[in-house]
């Protein structure tokens, strides 16, 4: 009895220790160090976004609009800020942006470990050892760990809840086999868990991974439920996702109004991977970091390491394949349901990785993201496979145990033999194999350029890391064979050692990914720039002058978030407003405009006072006097305009015409590139403005900016003697509202295909532009009501259980 207790406690303790080790590695250095490679989305985007969010949240204001990049873009609808995702929001409220970011990742990894273990234990009824294996292989496999390395918080947050969600859906699906609601009601705790877990995946902010989870869960329902009951089970499944949608409504509902205006509004980027990408995916599924890890050595492939690396451990593959061989002779109908689920998920992931198309992806990047589905399937195959290999029921335990040990040992030996053979043969053909590995093309990361040139000159340099990976695989496979063979002699002892080794394999490979080693202090502006630009912003505000925009060099993209009031024309966001970076391509039919005239006109059109795009601080170029970079002394994000044209020309230009500086205006942006006639009220106003402007060419206008109290509202006091069109140079979206003199005017008109506009009558007025995500507050109410319903469901379950026990 005591020995059984030791084995039962051993694996939870090991899980906790591994979690503490990873948490310590992530949080090491506090605000001084960050994890992953030197250049990653953590330092280039997420940290900079968090500085902006923390600035306003710590002032007690919830930020809905981000003016710091492009022409401004929304926060909630952008998805990846995770502002409604609890593991993201709570650290942001409590800690500094730098440390809170690391806490966010640590929470996601911790939730993934604990939630996956509980799901495998309770939902799939695995023994502690095999639940430990499944958890460690999933969380510390290449598909998950390299996303941590890349700083992809939204992806890690979504994947953290995959196994808990799948486990809850599995329990509910199994309860549907009776075809009665009472059976489902008895498992309503799992029903509530599925709603919450799916909802959190949506809130994490990675839509493609929501689609992946949906397909995996559909597969689970079809496998768990007999054919005659699947209709009923799918109805219950639909109810689960309806509840999840209601719970996460504040995230997805406003987003659907933003998507038509984003760069992802078409699916033209969703193309199948090349043959080189597929081969590399296979290689990095079988070997640990054969082409580099981007930490100690650069990854020598066209894709980044986090796009192709899928290695889940050699012992994982041995257990999965051995169990597959063992049950294959039974015929598919006699397979255990769990094995059908595991290998079904693997095949689904391979289909999606190969460019297989299913609805729900739009243009959210490449199909190789589905390697996450492959990683999930392999983790389940290892956990379920171990249980099948060493199943020991009372009637024929010796026969089953012998068969499992025999098959497992043979697979392990064969795997080790193949790895040794490849390791011995590769050096003999190093040059040819090296050239083949280089056939995918140069890496996309410029930091790998030197290493790429070196291996192009000598392709054989690629072979030693591959050979080292093969020897590592051979060692783990040999160890697997020894431990599997020992199970027949001392079953409990050697199965425990096998579980520990199977978990240690991927953990030892990817632990380096979690270690914080790079300084946050490197994420900032070059010396002198922040002080100089902050001084300019302060002077403008003190004089109630109009805010302006800058263009930063590409190497400083998104760093405008570090300075309150510094707004850049560039930046990065996967859901960026459509054509955000070509809005300076203003329309012109003349060829005699000088370069300086074009630069000045474009600067005035987008409100850009300084153009630093030619500055190269990464090469030591000094900043010098700010006036050296000034392209227009009096630009503004707000102006009163009278040279107008109703409707839009048949062009993709975003801005006023450079020939006569006339601004296009209509009630909304055009839906296509053809000519569009303006609405009648717009045409009437433009005609009246033109008639007055023809008589009075020098109207007396006075414009002052009201100090901003939040990033969601921008106010201006204007005094004009003639009617004019007020233009606010930020991205038009349905969530914008215009208030004039404290009264709601309505949704703003759209000028130049992307700017906000509103008609102003003569006199003194205060114009206030306010952004609120479409339907945000009603969706908050729906989410709160769903939470209350789920709470009542869980509390009712607990109360009923206590009454029955009494």
C-alpha positions in Angstrom: 0.0 0.0 0.0 2.8 2.4 0.9 4.6 1.6 -2.4 1.4 2.4 -4.4 1.1 5.7 -2.5 4.7 6.5 -3.5 4.0 5.9 -7.2 0.8 7.9 -7.0 2.5 10.9 -5.4 5.7 10.7 -7.5 4.4 12.1 -10.7 2.4 15.1 -9.4 5.6 16.0 -7.4 7.7 15.8 -10.5 5.2 17.9 -12.4 5.3 20.5 -9.8 9.1 20.5 -9.7 9.2 20.9 -13.5 6.7 23.8 -13.3 8.8 25.5 -10.6 11.9 25.1 -12.7 10.3 26.6 -15.8 8.6 29.4 -13.8 12.0 30.3 -12.3 13.7 30.2 -15.7 11.0 32.5 -17.2 11.0 35.0 -14.3 14.8 35.0 -13.8 16.1 38.5 -13.8 12.8 40.2 -13.1 12.5 43.4 -15.1 16.2 43.1 -16.3 16.1 40.0 -18.5 13.7 38.5 -21.1 13.5 35.0 -22.6 13.8 33.7 -26.2 16.2 35.0 -28.9 17.5 38.6 -29.0 15.0 39.5 -31.8 11.5 38.2 -31.2 7.9 39.3 -31.0 8.4 39.7 -27.3 10.8 42.6 -27.7 9.6 43.9 -31.0 5.9 44.0 -30.3 4.4 42.6 -27.1 6.6 44.5 -24.7 6.0 47.8 -26.5 2.2 47.2 -26.6 2.2 46.5 -22.9 4.0 49.7 -22.1 1.1 51.6 -23.8 -1.6 49.5 -22.1 0.0 49.8 -18.7 0.3 53.6 -19.0 -3.5 54.0 -19.3 -4.7 51.1 -17.1 -2.6 52.4 -14.2 -4.3 55.7 -14.7 -7.7 54.0 -14.3 -8.6 54.2 -18.1 -9.3 51.2 -20.3 -7.6 51.8 -23.6 -9.7 51.0 -26.7 -7.7 52.9 -29.3 -3.9 52.8 -30.1 -2.6 55.9 -31.9 1.0 54.9 -31.8 1.2 53.0 -35.1 -0.1 53.4 -38.6 -3.0 55.9 -38.5 -4.2 54.4 -35.3 -5.9 51.0 -34.8 -8.1 49.3 -32.2 -6.9 47.4 -29.1 -9.6 44.9 -28.4 -10.2 44.0 -32.0 -6.5 43.5 -32.7 -6.8 40.3 -30.6 -3.2 39.8 -29.6 -3.0 42.2 -26.8 -5.1 39.7 -24.8 -6.6 42.6 -22.9 -9.7 40.5 -22.0 -7.7 37.3 -21.4 -7.3 36.9 -17.6 -3.7 35.5 -17.6 -2.8 38.6 -19.6 -4.9 41.3 -17.9 -4.2 40.5 -14.2 -0.4 40.8 -14.4 -0.8 44.0 -16.4 -2.8 45.5 -13.5 -0.4 44.4 -10.8 3.1 44.4 -12.2 5.3 46.6 -14.4 5.0 46.0 -18.2 8.3 44.1 -18.4 7.7 41.8 -15.4 4.0 41.4 -16.1 4.8 40.2 -19.5 6.9 37.4 -18.1 4.2 36.5 -15.5 1.7 36.3 -18.4 3.8 33.6 -20.1 4.6 31.8 -16.8 0.9 31.6 -16.0 0.1 30.2 -19.5 2.8 27.5 -19.2 1.6 26.7 -15.6 -2.0 26.5 -16.7 -1.0 24.3 -19.6 0.8 21.9 -17.3 -1.8 21.7 -14.5 -4.8 21.7 -16.8 -3.4 19.1 -19.1 -2.5 16.8 -16.3 -5.9 17.0 -14.7 -7.6 16.5 -18.0 -5.6 13.4 -18.8 -6.2 12.0 -15.3 -9.9 12.8 -14.9 -11.3 13.0 -18.4 -9.3 10.2 -20.0 -8.8 8.2 -16.8 -5.1 7.7 -17.4 -2.8 6.5 -14.6 -0.6 9.2 -13.0 2.6 8.1 -14.9 1.0 8.2 -18.4 -0.8 11.5 -17.6 2.5 12.9 -16.6 4.1 11.8 -19.9 1.2 13.2 -22.0 1.4 16.6 -20.1 5.2 16.9 -20.4 5.3 15.9 -24.0 2.6 18.4 -25.0 3.9 21.4 -23.0 7.6 20.8 -23.6 7.3 19.5 -27.2 8.5 21.6 -30.1 5.1 22.8 -31.2 4.5 24.4 -27.8 7.9 25.3 -26.5 9.2 27.1 -29.6 6.1 29.4 -29.5 7.3 30.4 -26.0 10.7 31.0 -27.5 9.2 33.3 -30.2 7.2 35.2 -27.6 3.9 34.3 -29.2 1.8 35.0 -26.2 -1.6 34.6 -27.9 -0.7 31.2 -29.4 0.7 29.9 -26.1 -2.4 31.2 -24.2 -4.7 29.4 -26.7 -2.8 26.1 -26.6 -2.7 26.2 -22.8 -6.4 25.4 -22.7 -6.5 22.9 -25.6 -6.2 19.7 -23.5 -8.6 20.9 -20.7 -11.1 21.8 -23.4 -10.7 18.6 -25.2 -11.0 16.5 -22.0 -14.2 18.2 -21.0 -15.7 17.7 -24.5 -14.7 14.1 -24.4 -16.5 13.5 -21.1 -19.6 15.2 -22.4 -19.5 13.3 -25.7 -19.2 10.0 -23.9 -22.3 10.9 -21.8 -24.2 11.4 -25.1 -23.9 7.7 -26.0 -27.1 7.1 -24.0 -29.0 9.7 -26.1 -30.6 11.3 -23.0 -30.3 14.8 -21.6 -30.2 13.3 -18.1 -26.9 11.7 -18.9 -25.5 15.0 -20.1 -26.9 16.7 -17.0 -25.1 14.4 -14.7 -21.8 15.6 -16.3 -22.7 19.3 -16.3 -19.5 20.2 -14.5 -17.6 18.9 -17.6 -20.1 20.8 -19.8 -19.4 24.1 -17.9 -15.6 23.3 -18.1 -15.8 22.9 -21.9 -17.7 26.2 -22.2 -15.1 28.1 -20.1 -12.0 26.4 -21.7 -13.2 27.1 -25.2 -14.1 30.6 -24.3 -10.7 31.3 -22.9 -9.1 29.9 -26.1 -11.1 32.6 -28.0 -10.1 35.3 -25.5 -6.5 34.4 -25.9 -6.5 36.2 -29.3 -5.3 33.6 -31.8 -8.2 32.9 -34.2 -6.5 30.1 -36.2 -5.9 28.1 -33.0 -9.6 28.4 -32.2 -10.4 26.9 -35.6 -7.9 24.1 -34.9 -9.5 23.3 -31.5 -12.9 23.3 -33.1 -11.9 20.6 -35.6 -10.1 18.5 -33.0 -13.2 18.6 -30.8 -15.5 17.7 -33.7 -13.2 14.7 -34.3 -13.4 13.8 -30.6 -17.2 13.8 -30.7 -17.4 11.6 -33.8 -15.0 9.1 -32.3 -16.5 9.0 -28.8 -20.1 8.6 -29.8 -21.6 5.7 -31.8 -23.0 6.6 -35.3 -26.7 6.4 -34.1 -26.2 9.0 -31.4 -24.0 11.5 -33.2 -26.8 13.8 -34.2 -27.7 14.3 -30.5 -24.0 14.7 -29.5 -23.4 17.3 -32.2 -26.4 19.3 -30.9 -24.8 19.3 -27.4 -21.5 20.2 -28.9 -23.1 23.1 -30.7 -24.6 24.2 -27.4 -21.1 24.2 -25.8 -19.7 26.4 -28.5 -22.7 28.7 -28.3 -22.0 29.1 -24.6 -18.3 29.7 -25.3 -19.2 32.3 -27.9 -21.4 34.1 -25.4 -18.7 34.0 -22.8 -16.1 35.5 -25.1 -18.4 37.9 -27.0 -16.5 41.1 -25.9 -13.5 39.8 -27.9 -15.0 38.3 -31.1 -18.1 40.5 -31.6 -16.3 43.8 -32.1 -13.6 42.1 -34.1 -15.9 41.0 -36.9 -16.6 44.7 -37.5 -12.9 45.4 -37.8 -11.9 42.4 -40.0 -13.3 43.9 -43.3 -10.9 46.8 -42.8 -7.8 44.8 -42.0 -4.9 43.4 -44.1 -6.3 39.9 -43.4 -9.7 40.6 -45.0 -8.8 38.3 -47.9 -7.4 34.8 -48.1 -4.8 35.2 -50.8 -1.9 34.5 -48.4 -3.2 31.0 -47.4 -0.9 28.9 -49.7 0.4 25.4 -49.4 3.9 25.0 -48.1 6.7 24.2 -50.5 8.3 20.8 -50.7 11.4 22.1 -48.9 9.1 23.3 -46.0 7.5 19.9 -45.8 10.8 18.0 -45.7 12.1 20.4 -43.1 9.0 19.9 -41.0 9.5 16.1 -41.2 13.2 16.4 -40.2 12.5 18.7 -37.3 9.7 16.3 -36.1 12.2 13.4 -35.9 15.3 15.2 -34.7 16.0 17.8 -31.9 17.1 21.2 -33.4 19.1 19.7 -36.4 19.2 23.1 -38.2 19.6 25.5 -35.3 17.6 26.8 -32.4 18.0 30.6 -32.8 19.4 30.7 -29.3 22.9 29.2 -29.4 23.0 29.0 -33.2 20.9 30.4 -36.0 18.2 28.4 -37.7 19.2 27.7 -41.2 15.9 27.4 -43.1 13.6 29.8 -44.9 11.1 29.4 -42.1 11.8 30.3 -38.5 12.5 27.6 -36.0 9.0 28.2 -34.4 7.4 27.5 -37.7 8.8 24.0 -38.4 10.2 22.5 -35.2 7.9 19.8 -34.0 10.2 17.3 -32.2 8.2 15.8 -29.2 10.8 13.4 -28.0 12.2 10.1 -29.3 10.7 8.1 -26.6 7.3 9.7 -27.4 7.6 8.4 -31.0 8.7 5.0 -29.8 5.7 4.6 -27.4 3.3 6.0 -30.0 4.5 3.8 -32.9 4.9 0.7 -30.7 1.3 0.9 -29.5 0.1 1.6 -33.1 1.9 -1.6 -34.2 0.4 -3.5 -31.3 -3.2 -2.5 -32.0 -3.0 -2.5 -35.8 -3.6 -6.2 -36.1 -6.9 -5.9 -34.3 -8.5 -3.9 -37.2 -9.7 -0.3 -36.8 -13.1 -1.2 -35.4 -11.4 -2.9 -32.4 -9.0 0.0 -31.6 -9.5 1.7 -28.3 -11.4 5.0 -28.7 -8.5 6.9 -27.2 -6.1 5.6 -29.8 -8.5 6.5 -32.6 -8.6 10.0 -31.1 -4.8 10.4 -30.8 -4.0 9.2 -34.3 -7.0 10.9 -35.8 -5.6 14.2 -34.4 -2.1 13.4 -35.8 -3.6 12.8 -39.2 -5.7 15.9 -39.1 -2.7 17.9 -38.2 -0.6 16.4 -41.0 -3.5 17.1 -43.5 -3.6 20.8 -42.4 0.2 21.1 -42.4 0.3 19.9 -46.0 -2.0 22.7 -47.1 -5.2 20.8 -46.6 -8.0 23.4 -46.5 -10.9 23.6 -44.0 -13.0 26.7 -43.3 -12.0 29.1 -40.7 -8.5 30.1 -41.6 -9.0 33.2 -43.9 -5.4 34.4 -44.3 -4.0 33.9 -40.8 -0.6 32.8 -42.1 0.8 29.5 -43.2 -0.6 26.0 -42.9 2.5 24.8 -41.0 1.0 26.4 -37.9 -1.0 23.2 -37.7 2.1 21.4 -36.4 0.5 22.3 -33.0 -2.3 19.9 -33.8 0.4 17.2 -34.7 2.1 17.9 -31.3 -1.2 17.5 -29.4 -1.9 14.2 -31.2 1.6 12.8 -30.5 1.4 13.7 -26.8 -1.9 11.8 -26.6 -0.5 8.9 -28.7 2.4 8.5 -26.3 0.2 8.7 -23.1 -2.5 6.3 -24.5 0.1 4.1 -26.2 2.0 3.6 -22.9 -1.2 2.4 -21.2 -2.0 0.0 -24.1 1.5 -1.4 -24.3 1.6 -2.3 -20.6 -2.1 -3.1 -19.9 -2.1 -5.8 -17.2 -5.7 -7.0 -16.5 -6.0 -10.0 -14.2 -7.0 -12.6 -16.8 -4.1 -12.4 -19.3 -1.7 -9.9 -17.9 1.4 -12.1 -18.6 0.4 -12.5 -22.3 -0.4 -8.8 -22.8 2.7 -7.6 -20.9 5.0 -9.9 -22.9 3.4 -8.7 -26.2 3.7 -5.0 -25.2 7.3 -5.4 -24.0 8.2 -7.4 -27.1 6.8 -4.9 -29.6 8.1 -1.8 -27.7 11.6 -3.2 -27.5 11.7 -4.1 -31.2 10.5 -0.6 -32.2 13.0 1.1 -29.9 15.9 -1.0 -31.3 14.8 -0.4 -34.9 14.6 3.4 -34.2 18.0 3.4 -32.6 19.5 1.5 -35.5 18.1 3.8 -38.1 19.4 6.9 -36.2 22.9 5.3 -36.0 22.9 4.4 -39.7 22.0 8.0 -40.7 24.6 9.4 -38.3 27.3 7.2 -39.9 26.2 7.8 -43.5 25.7 11.6 -43.4 29.4 12.6 -43.1 30.2 10.6 -46.3 27.7 12.7 -48.3 28.0 15.9 -46.3 28.3 18.2 -49.3 25.3 16.8 -51.3 23.1 16.6 -48.2 24.1 20.1 -47.2 23.1 21.5 -50.6 19.8 19.8 -50.3 19.1 21.3 -46.9 19.9 24.7 -48.3 17.4 24.3 -51.2 14.6 25.9 -49.2 16.1 29.4 -49.6 17.8 31.9 -47.3 16.4 32.6 -43.8 14.0 35.5 -43.5 15.8 36.9 -40.5 18.6 39.3 -41.5 20.5 38.4 -38.3 21.3 35.0 -39.8 22.8 36.5 -43.0 26.4 35.9 -42.0 25.8 32.3 -41.0 23.8 31.7 -44.2 26.7 33.0 -46.3 29.1 30.8 -44.5 27.1 27.6 -45.0 26.4 28.5 -48.6 30.2 28.6 -49.2 30.6 25.3 -47.3 27.3 23.3 -47.2 29.0 20.5 -45.2 29.0 22.8 -42.2 25.3 21.9 -41.8 25.9 18.2 -41.2 27.6 18.1 -37.8 24.4 19.4 -35.9 22.3 16.9 -37.8 24.7 14.1 -36.9 24.7 15.2 -33.3 20.9 15.2 -33.3 20.9 11.6 -34.7 23.2 10.4 -32.0 21.0 12.0 -29.4 18.0 10.2 -30.9 19.8 6.9 -30.9 20.7 7.3 -27.2 17.1 8.0 -26.2 15.8 5.1 -28.4 18.3 2.7 -26.8 17.3 3.9 -23.3 13.7 3.3 -24.3 14.5 -0.2 -25.4 16.3 -1.0 -22.1 13.5 0.4 -19.9 10.7 -1.3 -21.9 12.6 -4.6 -21.7 12.9 -4.2 -17.9 9.1 -3.8 -17.5 8.8 -7.6 -17.8 11.1 -8.1 -14.9 10.0 -5.3 -12.5 6.8 -3.8 -14.0 6.0 -0.9 -11.6 9.6 0.3 -11.2 10.6 0.2 -14.9 7.3 1.7 -16.1 7.9 4.6 -13.6 11.5 5.0 -15.0 10.1 4.9 -18.5 7.6 7.6 -17.7 10.2 9.8 -16.2 12.6 9.3 -19.1 9.9 9.9 -21.7 9.1 13.3 -20.0 12.7 14.2 -19.5 13.4 13.8 -23.3 11.5 16.8 -24.6 12.0 18.8 -21.3 15.8 18.5 -21.5 15.7 19.5 -25.2 13.6 22.7 -24.8 14.3 23.9 -21.3 16.8 26.4 -22.8 13.9 28.1 -24.5 12.4 29.2 -21.2 15.5 30.8 -19.7 15.6 34.6 -19.5 18.9 35.8 -20.7 18.6 39.0 -22.7 18.2 42.5 -21.2 15.0 44.5 -21.4 17.2 47.6 -21.3 18.0 47.0 -25.0 14.4 47.6 -25.9 14.2 51.3 -26.2 15.3 54.3 -28.2 18.9 55.2 -29.0 20.4 57.7 -26.5 19.1 61.3 -26.8 16.2 60.6 -29.1 13.5 60.0 -26.4 14.5 63.2 -24.5 14.5 65.3 -27.7 11.2 64.1 -29.0 9.5 64.3 -25.6 10.6 67.9 -25.3 9.0 68.7 -28.7 5.7 66.9 -27.6 5.7 68.8 -24.3 6.2 72.2 -26.0 3.3 71.4 -28.4 1.0 70.5 -25.6 1.9 73.5 -23.5 0.9 75.8 -26.4 -2.3 73.8 -27.0 -0.9 73.1 -30.5 -2.1 70.3 -32.7 -0.6 66.9 -32.3 1.5 65.5 -35.2 3.0 62.2 -36.4 6.5 60.9 -37.2 7.9 58.2 -39.3 10.4 56.0 -37.4 13.0 53.8 -39.1 12.0 50.1 -39.5 14.5 49.1 -36.9 12.5 51.1 -34.3 9.1 49.8 -35.4 6.4 50.0 -32.6 8.7 51.9 -30.3 6.6 54.9 -30.5 4.6 53.2 -27.7 7.4 54.0 -25.3 6.7 57.7 -25.4 3.2 59.1 -24.6 2.1 61.2 -27.6 4.7 59.8 -30.1 2.6 58.5 -33.1 4.3 56.7 -36.0 3.2 56.1 -39.5 4.6 52.5 -39.5 4.7 49.7 -37.0 3.6 46.0 -36.9 0.4 44.2 -36.2 -0.8 41.0 -37.8 -4.3 42.5 -38.2 -3.1 45.9 -39.3 -5.6 48.2 -40.9 -5.9 47.5 -44.6 -3.2 49.2 -46.7 -1.9 50.9 -43.6 1.6 51.3 -44.9 0.7 52.6 -48.3 -1.4 55.5 -47.2 1.4 57.9 -48.2 1.0 56.8 -51.8 -1.2 59.8 -52.6 -2.9 60.3 -55.9 -1.1 62.4 -58.5 -1.4 62.8 -62.3 1.5 65.3 -62.6 5.1 64.4 -63.2 6.6 67.8 -62.6 6.3 67.8 -58.8 9.7 67.9 -57.1 10.7 65.3 -54.6 10.6 67.9 -51.8 7.1 69.1 -52.9 5.9 65.5 -52.7 7.5 64.9 -49.3 6.0 68.1 -47.9 2.6 67.4 -49.3 2.5 63.8 -48.1 3.7 65.0 -44.6 0.9 67.5 -44.4 -1.6 64.9 -45.6 -0.8 62.4 -42.9 0.1 64.9 -40.2 3.8 63.9 -40.2 6.2 66.5 -38.8 9.4 64.5 -38.7 10.6 61.8 -41.1 13.2 59.6 -39.5 12.9 56.7 -41.9 16.3 57.4 -43.4 18.0 57.5 -40.0 20.0 54.3 -39.3 20.8 54.2 -35.5 21.6 50.5 -35.7 24.7 51.5 -37.7 25.8 54.2 -35.3 24.3 57.2 -37.2 23.9 60.1 -34.8 20.5 61.8 -34.4 21.8 65.4 -34.6 19.4 68.4 -34.6 15.8 67.4 -34.9 15.3 70.1 -37.6 17.5 68.0 -39.9 14.6 65.5 -40.0 11.7 68.0 -40.1 9.7 67.7 -43.3 6.8 70.0 -42.5 6.9 72.6 -39.7 3.2 72.9 -39.4 1.6 69.5 -39.9 -1.4 68.3 -37.8 -3.5 65.3 -37.2 -6.5 67.7 -37.3 -7.4 70.3 -39.8 -10.3 72.3 -41.4 -10.5 71.7 -45.1 -12.6 73.4 -47.8 -11.1 72.0 -51.1 -13.2 68.9 -51.4 -14.5 66.4 -53.8 -17.6 64.2 -53.1 -17.2 60.5 -53.5 -14.0 58.6 -54.6 -12.1 58.2 -57.8 -11.3 54.8 -59.2 -7.9 54.5 -57.5 -6.3 52.9 -54.6 -4.6 56.1 -53.4 -5.2 56.9 -49.7 -5.1 60.7 -49.3 -5.8 64.0 -51.0 -4.9 64.6 -54.6 -1.4 66.1 -55.0 -2.4 68.1 -58.1 -5.0 70.3 -56.4 -4.9 69.1 -52.8 -8.6 68.3 -52.9 -9.9 65.8 -50.3 -12.3 63.0 -51.2 -15.2 62.6 -48.7 -18.2 60.3 -48.3 -20.2 58.7 -45.5 -18.1 55.5 -45.5 -14.9 54.1 -47.1 -15.4 52.5 -50.5 -15.9 48.8 -50.7 -14.1 48.4 -54.0 -11.6 50.3 -56.2 -14.2 51.7 -58.7 -15.5 55.2 -58.7 -18.1 55.9 -56.0 -20.7 58.7 -56.0 -21.1 60.4 -52.6 -24.3 60.3 -50.6 -26.7 63.2 -51.2 -26.1 65.0 -47.9 -22.3 64.8 -48.5 -22.7 66.2 -52.0 -24.9 69.1 -50.8 -22.4 70.0 -48.1 -19.4 69.9 -50.4 -21.3 72.1 -53.0 -22.1 74.7 -50.3 -18.5 74.7 -49.0 -17.1 75.2 -52.6 -19.5 78.1 -53.3 -18.5 79.9 -50.1 -14.8 79.1 -50.6 -14.8 80.5 -54.1 -15.9 83.9 -52.7 -13.7 83.9 -49.6 -10.3 82.4 -50.2 -8.9 83.3 -46.8 -11.3 82.2 -44.0 -10.2 83.1 -40.5 -10.0 79.8 -38.6 -8.7 79.2 -35.0 -8.0 75.7 -33.9 -6.8 74.5 -30.5 -6.4 71.0 -29.1 -8.0 70.0 -25.9 -5.5 67.9 -23.8 -6.2 64.2 -24.2 -7.7 62.6 -21.1 -7.7 59.1 -22.6 -6.5 57.3 -25.8 -10.1 56.8 -26.8 -11.1 60.5 -27.1 -9.6 63.4 -29.0 -11.1 66.9 -28.7 -10.5 70.2 -30.6 -11.9 73.7 -30.2 -12.5 75.4 -33.5 -13.7 78.9 -34.5 -14.4 79.2 -38.2 -16.1 82.0 -40.2 -17.2 79.7 -43.0 -18.4 76.1 -43.2 -15.6 73.5 -43.3 -14.9 69.8 -43.2 -13.1 68.8 -40.0 -10.6 66.0 -40.7 -9.0 63.9 -38.0 -6.2 61.8 -39.5 -6.8 58.5 -37.9 -8.2 55.2 -39.2 -12.0 55.2 -40.0 -13.8 52.3 -38.3 -17.5 51.7 -37.4 -16.8 52.3 -33.7 -16.0 56.0 -34.1 -18.5 58.6 -32.9 -18.5 62.4 -33.3 -19.8 64.7 -30.6 -20.2 68.4 -31.4 -20.7 70.9 -28.6 -21.5 68.1 -26.2 -24.2 66.6 -28.5 -24.0 63.3 -30.3 -23.6 64.0 -34.1 -23.3 60.4 -35.4 -20.8 58.2 -37.1 -18.1 60.3 -38.8 -17.8 60.6 -42.6 -14.7 59.1 -44.2 -12.2 61.4 -46.0 -9.5 60.1 -48.4 -10.6 56.5 -47.9 -9.4 56.3 -44.3 -9.6 59.6 -42.3 -12.4 60.7 -40.0 -14.4 63.7 -41.1 -17.4 65.8 -40.0 -19.1 68.9 -41.4 -18.7 72.1 -39.3 -20.9 75.2 -39.5 -19.5 78.7 -38.9 -19.0 79.6 -35.2 -17.2 78.3 -32.2 -17.5 74.5 -31.5 -15.9 71.7 -29.6 -15.5 68.6 -31.7 -14.9 65.4 -29.8 -14.0 62.1 -31.6 -14.7 59.1 -29.4 -13.9 55.4 -30.1 -15.8 52.5 -28.6 -15.7 49.0 -30.0 -18.9 48.1 -31.8 -21.3 46.3 -29.4 -18.7 46.2 -26.7 -20.8 47.0 -23.6 -23.8 44.8 -24.7 -21.3 41.9 -25.3 -19.9 42.5 -21.8 -23.4 42.1 -20.4 -23.9 38.9 -22.4 -20.5 37.6 -21.1 -21.4 38.4 -17.5 -24.8 36.7 -17.7 -23.1 33.7 -19.1 -20.6 33.6 -16.2 -23.5 33.8 -13.8 -25.3 30.9 -15.6 -22.2 28.8 -15.4 -21.6 29.6 -11.8 -25.2 28.6 -11.0 -24.7 25.4 -12.9 -21.5 24.5 -11.0 -22.9 25.6 -7.6 -26.1 23.6 -8.3 -24.0 20.6 -9.1 -22.1 20.9 -5.8 -25.2 21.4 -3.7 -27.0 18.5 -5.3 -24.0 16.2 -4.7 -23.9 17.2 -1.0 -27.6 16.5 -0.6 -27.3 13.1 -2.2 -24.3 12.3 0.1 -26.3 13.2 3.2 
